[in-house]
Amino acid sequence: MTEGQAATITEEQIYNALRECYDPEIPVDIVNLGLVYGVTIVDNWVGVKMTLTSPGCPASSMISEDVKQRLKSIPGVGDADVRIVWQPEWKPTMMTDEARKKLGMAG
């Protein structure tokens, strides 16, 4: 890459990185839990809109910081932000079939 040439950041790269982020109390990544509501990429900045399993989640700042650090480790990402939202409210039905199986829930 030459100076001034930015790496192209893809949603696939972002979601792959987010699949490495976990709520420490649940052995399923935040994507499969259905916590990620959206991703925005502007030049070398990435924003993630997500929620948590409950508003009182004691690990919220840890999860948010983990997401930010994983995003910043993607080649080409200069900065990243995480916005925690509460609408729509997370429900177990937002989990993927893979997540439900891993947690022993009926699909």
CORBELHU-V521050 format. One line per field, one symbol per residue. burial: + if it has 24 or more other C-alpha atoms within 12 Angstrom, else -. A space follows every 50 residues. Layout:
burial: ???
This chain:
burial: --------+---+++-+++++++----++++++++++-+++--+++++++ +++------+--++-+++++++-+-+++++++++---------+++--+- -------
